[in-house]
Amino acid sequence: MKDITTKMVLDTWQTAVNRADSLIQKLTDADMLNAVATNRNRGIYLLGHLTAVHDMMLPLLGMGDRLHPEIKSSFIRTPDDTSSQPFTVSVLRKCWTDVNSKLETQINALSSDEWFKKHSSISEEEFEKEPHRNKLNVIINRTNHLSYHTGQMALLKK
Amino acid sequence: MKDITTKMVLDTWQTAVNRADSLIQKLTDADMLNAVATNRNRGIYLLGHLTAVHDMMLPLLGMGDRLHPEIKSSFIRTPDDTSSQPFTVSVLRKCWTDVNSKLETQINALSSDEWFKKHSSISEEEFEKEPHRNKLNVIINRTNHLSYHTGQMALLKK
């Protein structure tokens, strides 16, 4: 039985994923090739960025390897490049679904205590001083990251 | 002493407020009169909207009356209206600062147990069935709401 705050945090994550997914399904591939605002990232870039960030959550949370390591270099710390198009919207949609589906299964399977253990990017020494840098905190931060970019992608809707 | 998850949730809220505030301070009054994307809400509208939503958190969390009830009708469930301008950017900046400052003080003063009590928009009967609809959950939801619109306002930066 998860404590109530853990449940609230995990439910909010899943609601944010579902909301983003519903928006992404409504946007056409053509919509995704538009920029969210003049001279800003395109929908395809934000889809790739969110997918790569979520994929990296798997090893960060000790939930196994990334499913799509091939997309990282195009979408993390690399600006949107309209001149090259290494992945199609259709391929990225599939990666997005794969990654969130694996995350959902793994998140549901994690025991309550595990959420308060350290994630994989912090040392034991650091974690002793900063025990809030646990797995549940990764979920809180990534939920807000997702909301931030969902607000931008919502601007693509006609 | 707050439990670690409550602290994580409240810290994430304050970080999101500080990040939005820093962005709002960087945007000029002229930037704020631009739409975040073609035919979408202007910065001034999102500033008013966030301020009104945060102001409504005060009574919702049992932290007293709203500070600026006069702004609600223009920014909640009312679309951005470029033909009328009931409030200047400068007035809204002041309201934004007032409201977040009062919220910060009240949030810091709330005892740990209080976060798990019901907020004011739910009945005792409903709360008995859905105990996650507590004050801390309001903070989780409003943090994501703020992140969503911060992502949009970030598009106003030159």
Interface residues (C-beta under 8 A of the other chain):
Chain A: D3 I4 T5 T6 K7 M8 V9 D11 T12 A16 V36 A37 T38 R40 F116 P131 H132 N134 L136 N137 I140 N141 T143 N144 H145 S147 Y148 H149 T150 G151 Q152 A154 L155
Chain B: D3 I4 T5 T6 K7 M8 V9 D11 T12 A16 V36 A37 T38 R40 F116 P131 H132 N134 L136 N137 I140 N141 T143 N144 H145 S147 Y148 H149 T150 G151 Q152 A154 L155
